[in-house]
């Protein structure tokens, strides 16, 4: 997804994307009204925006330097599903061999009058390990994304902080089970095993440390560092959020609740009154 590009090549790619964005400004119908918007996409390229201080535009901590080392990326996908659902999925192999993924599922809310921008209010992430252990961790999050160009093969996106995205249609994304992402709930087995894993790292390290031998103390430190590294990546489901992100979540949630209240009011025959408060 562009992480290994040189600064010179990245600059050249971003310039090409700007040219496509200029062409996309005149496209009709607008992306939100275009049937081509719906579908499963591979995240083929990302470029960090100037105002994005932490984390990667796609994948958060799972795509950071430590995250990629422990959770080797196997696939990066996004889907826009009718009527108003978006899903994101980062497939990985823990320690290079254990398959898993972290997924997000959210409600799409159109923004503005341009017909190209949406906010997505995501539910807490779902972490899956070994394709069977599911753990819902973290908290709700939100993104604002504009579709700046759209055709049968490619969709370009721009985040609220200037990050750029290239999504390609079909391919591996079609078999990634994107319609099921985010539907899973925490299982007792998963919670117990995750807890046991971290407890065993801490307790095992403590047992080695008290032995007094330098080699065993080094092994204890390695166990503690491994636990801290894994915990740091999966914390909050890998999301990197600051106060601005939290305000965005609150604003999008309020907008969704307001629109749902207005729809309920119209459905009950009260459409002539003042809009309901969120």
C-alpha positions as CSV (number, residue, x, y, z in Angstrom):
1,X,0.0,0.0,0.0
2,X,2.9,2.4,-0.6
3,X,4.7,2.1,2.7
4,X,8.0,1.2,1.0
5,X,7.9,3.9,-1.6
6,X,10.7,6.5,-1.7
7,X,9.8,10.1,-1.0
8,X,10.4,11.0,-4.6
9,X,8.2,8.2,-6.0
10,X,5.4,9.0,-3.4
11,X,5.5,12.6,-4.5
12,X,5.1,11.6,-8.1
13,X,2.2,9.3,-7.3
14,X,0.5,12.0,-5.2
15,X,0.8,14.4,-8.1
16,X,-1.0,11.9,-10.4
17,X,-3.7,11.5,-7.9
18,X,-4.2,15.3,-7.8
19,X,-4.7,15.2,-11.6
20,X,-7.3,12.4,-11.3
21,X,-9.0,14.4,-8.4
22,X,-9.3,17.4,-10.8
23,X,-11.0,15.2,-13.4
24,X,-13.2,13.7,-10.7
25,X,-14.5,17.1,-9.7
26,X,-16.5,17.2,-12.9
27,X,-17.8,13.6,-12.8
28,X,-21.6,13.0,-13.0
29,X,-23.4,11.5,-11.3
30,X,-21.7,12.5,-8.0
31,X,-20.1,9.6,-6.2
32,X,-22.8,9.2,-3.5
33,X,-25.4,8.8,-6.2
34,X,-23.2,6.7,-8.5
35,X,-23.9,2.9,-8.4
36,X,-20.2,2.3,-8.9
37,X,-19.6,3.4,-5.3
38,X,-20.9,0.1,-3.9
39,X,-18.6,-2.8,-3.8
40,X,-15.5,-4.5,-2.2
41,X,-12.1,-2.8,-2.6
42,X,-8.5,-3.5,-2.0
43,X,-6.5,-0.6,-0.3
44,X,-3.8,-0.4,-3.0
45,X,-2.1,2.8,-1.8
46,X,-2.2,5.3,1.1
47,X,-0.3,8.6,1.7
48,X,-0.3,10.2,5.1
49,X,-1.9,13.7,5.2
50,X,0.0,16.7,6.5
51,X,-2.2,17.1,9.5
52,X,-2.2,13.4,10.5
53,X,0.3,13.2,13.4
54,X,0.0,9.5,14.5
55,X,-0.7,6.2,13.0
56,X,-1.3,5.0,9.5
57,X,-4.3,6.2,7.4
58,X,-5.4,2.6,7.1
59,X,-4.9,0.0,9.8
60,X,-3.8,2.3,12.7
61,X,-1.3,0.7,15.0
62,X,-1.5,-2.7,13.2
63,X,0.2,-0.9,10.3
64,X,2.7,0.9,12.3
65,X,6.4,-0.3,12.5
66,X,5.8,-2.5,15.6
67,X,2.4,-3.6,14.4
68,X,3.7,-4.8,11.0
69,X,6.6,-6.7,12.7
70,X,4.3,-8.6,15.0
71,X,1.1,-8.7,12.9
72,X,2.5,-9.1,9.3
73,X,-0.1,-7.6,6.9
74,X,-1.7,-10.1,4.7
75,X,-4.5,-8.0,3.2
76,X,-6.0,-4.5,3.5
77,X,-9.7,-4.0,2.4
78,X,-12.6,-1.7,2.5
79,X,-16.2,-2.2,1.4
80,X,-19.2,0.1,0.9
81,X,-22.3,-2.0,1.2
82,X,-25.9,-1.0,0.4
83,X,-27.8,0.7,1.9
84,X,-25.5,2.5,4.3
85,X,-22.7,0.2,5.7
86,X,-18.9,0.5,5.4
87,X,-16.5,-2.1,6.6
88,X,-12.7,-2.1,7.0
89,X,-10.5,-5.1,7.4
90,X,-6.8,-5.6,8.1
91,X,-5.8,-9.3,7.6
92,X,-2.6,-10.3,9.3
93,X,-0.4,-13.2,10.4
94,X,0.6,-13.0,14.0
95,X,4.3,-13.8,14.4
96,X,4.2,-14.5,10.6
97,X,2.1,-17.7,10.9
98,X,-1.1,-17.3,12.9
99,X,-3.9,-15.9,10.7
100,X,-6.2,-13.2,12.0
101,X,-7.7,-9.8,11.3
102,X,-9.0,-6.6,12.9
103,X,-12.3,-5.3,11.5
104,X,-14.5,-2.3,11.7
105,X,-18.2,-1.9,10.7
106,X,-20.0,1.4,10.6
107,X,-22.9,3.4,9.4
108,X,-22.4,5.8,6.4
109,X,-23.8,9.3,6.8
110,X,-23.6,11.7,3.7
111,X,-22.1,15.1,4.5
112,X,-22.5,18.4,2.8
113,X,-24.1,19.2,-0.5
114,X,-21.2,18.2,-2.9
115,X,-22.3,14.5,-3.2
116,X,-18.8,13.2,-2.6
117,X,-18.3,13.2,1.2
118,X,-19.5,10.8,3.9
119,X,-18.8,10.3,7.6
120,X,-18.7,6.8,8.9
121,X,-19.6,6.1,12.5
122,X,-17.8,2.8,13.4
123,X,-18.7,0.4,16.1
124,X,-15.8,-0.8,18.4
125,X,-13.3,-3.0,16.5
126,X,-13.4,-6.7,16.4
127,X,-10.1,-8.6,16.7
128,X,-10.0,-12.1,15.4
129,X,-7.1,-14.6,15.9
130,X,-6.8,-18.0,14.3
131,X,-10.1,-17.3,12.5
132,X,-12.1,-18.5,15.5
133,X,-11.3,-16.3,18.6
134,X,-13.2,-13.0,18.5
135,X,-12.7,-10.1,20.9
136,X,-14.5,-6.8,20.6
137,X,-12.2,-4.2,22.0
138,X,-11.8,-0.4,22.0
139,X,-14.5,2.1,21.4
140,X,-16.6,3.7,18.6
141,X,-14.7,5.8,16.1
142,X,-15.5,7.9,13.1
143,X,-13.9,9.0,9.8
144,X,-14.8,11.6,7.2
145,X,-13.8,10.5,3.6
146,X,-14.4,12.2,0.3
147,X,-14.5,10.2,-2.9
148,X,-12.5,12.4,-5.3
149,X,-12.6,10.1,-8.4
150,X,-14.6,7.0,-9.3
151,X,-14.7,4.6,-12.3
152,X,-15.2,0.9,-12.9
153,X,-11.7,0.0,-11.6
154,X,-10.5,2.6,-9.2
155,X,-11.9,4.8,-6.4
156,X,-9.8,7.6,-4.9
157,X,-10.4,8.9,-1.4
158,X,-9.2,11.8,0.7
159,X,-9.4,11.9,4.5
160,X,-10.3,14.8,6.6
161,X,-6.6,15.3,7.5
162,X,-5.5,15.2,3.9
163,X,-4.6,11.5,3.7
164,X,-4.9,10.0,0.2
165,X,-6.2,6.5,-0.7
166,X,-6.4,4.4,-3.8
167,X,-8.9,1.6,-3.8
168,X,-9.1,-1.0,-6.5
169,X,-12.2,-3.0,-7.1
170,X,-12.6,-6.8,-6.9
171,X,-9.7,-9.2,-6.7
172,X,-8.9,-10.5,-3.2
173,X,-11.5,-8.2,-1.7
174,X,-14.3,-10.2,-3.2
175,X,-13.4,-13.3,-1.1
176,X,-12.5,-11.4,2.2
177,X,-16.0,-11.8,3.7
178,X,-16.4,-8.1,4.0
179,X,-20.2,-8.3,4.5
180,X,-19.6,-10.2,7.8
181,X,-16.9,-7.9,9.2
182,X,-17.7,-6.4,12.6
183,X,-20.7,-8.7,13.3
184,X,-18.9,-11.0,15.7
185,X,-19.2,-10.6,19.5
186,X,-16.7,-11.4,22.2
187,X,-16.7,-15.0,23.1
188,X,-15.8,-16.3,26.6
189,X,-13.1,-18.6,25.2
190,X,-11.4,-15.7,23.4
191,X,-11.5,-13.4,26.4
192,X,-10.1,-16.2,28.7
193,X,-7.3,-17.1,26.3
194,X,-6.3,-13.5,25.6
195,X,-6.2,-12.9,29.4
196,X,-4.3,-16.1,30.0
197,X,-1.7,-15.2,27.4
198,X,-0.8,-11.9,28.9
199,X,-0.9,-13.3,32.5
200,X,1.4,-16.1,31.5
201,X,3.9,-13.7,29.9
202,X,4.0,-11.5,33.0
203,X,4.1,-14.5,35.5
204,X,6.6,-16.4,33.4
205,X,8.9,-13.4,33.1
206,X,8.6,-12.8,36.9
207,X,9.6,-16.5,37.6
208,X,12.6,-16.2,35.3
209,X,13.7,-12.8,36.8
210,X,13.9,-14.1,40.4
211,X,16.2,-16.9,39.3
212,X,19.1,-14.5,39.4
213,X,20.8,-15.8,36.3
214,X,21.6,-13.1,33.7
215,X,20.4,-15.2,30.7
216,X,17.1,-15.9,32.4
217,X,16.7,-12.2,33.3
218,X,17.2,-11.4,29.7
219,X,14.5,-13.9,28.7
220,X,12.2,-12.3,31.3
221,X,12.7,-8.9,29.8
222,X,12.1,-10.3,26.3
223,X,8.8,-11.8,27.5
224,X,7.7,-8.5,29.2
225,X,8.6,-6.5,26.1
226,X,6.7,-8.8,23.9
227,X,3.6,-8.5,26.0
228,X,3.9,-4.8,26.1
229,X,4.4,-4.6,22.3
230,X,1.4,-6.8,21.5
231,X,-0.7,-4.9,24.1
232,X,0.3,-1.6,22.7
233,X,-0.7,-2.6,19.2
234,X,-4.1,-4.2,20.0
235,X,-5.0,-1.5,22.6
236,X,-8.3,0.2,21.6
237,X,-8.4,-2.2,18.7
238,X,-5.4,-0.6,17.1
239,X,-7.2,2.8,16.8
240,X,-5.2,6.0,17.1
241,X,-7.5,8.7,18.4
242,X,-7.0,12.1,19.9
243,X,-9.4,14.8,21.2
244,X,-10.2,15.9,17.7
245,X,-11.2,12.3,16.8
246,X,-13.4,12.1,19.9
247,X,-15.2,15.3,19.0
248,X,-15.8,14.0,15.5
249,X,-17.3,10.8,16.9
250,X,-19.6,12.8,19.1
251,X,-20.6,15.1,16.2
252,X,-21.3,12.3,13.7
253,X,-23.3,10.3,16.4
254,X,-25.4,13.4,17.1
255,X,-26.0,13.9,13.4
256,X,-27.1,10.3,13.0
257,X,-29.4,10.4,16.0
258,X,-30.9,13.7,14.8
259,X,-31.7,12.3,11.3
260,X,-33.1,9.1,12.7
261,X,-35.4,11.2,15.0
262,X,-36.6,13.3,12.1
263,X,-37.3,10.2,10.0
264,X,-39.2,8.7,12.9
265,X,-41.2,11.9,13.4
266,X,-42.1,12.0,9.7
267,X,-43.1,8.3,9.7
268,X,-45.4,9.0,12.7
269,X,-47.1,11.9,10.9
270,X,-45.4,14.7,12.8
271,X,-43.4,16.0,9.9
272,X,-44.8,19.5,10.1
273,X,-43.3,20.2,13.5
274,X,-39.9,21.3,14.5
275,X,-37.1,18.8,14.0
276,X,-36.5,16.6,17.0
277,X,-33.4,17.3,19.1
278,X,-30.5,14.8,18.9
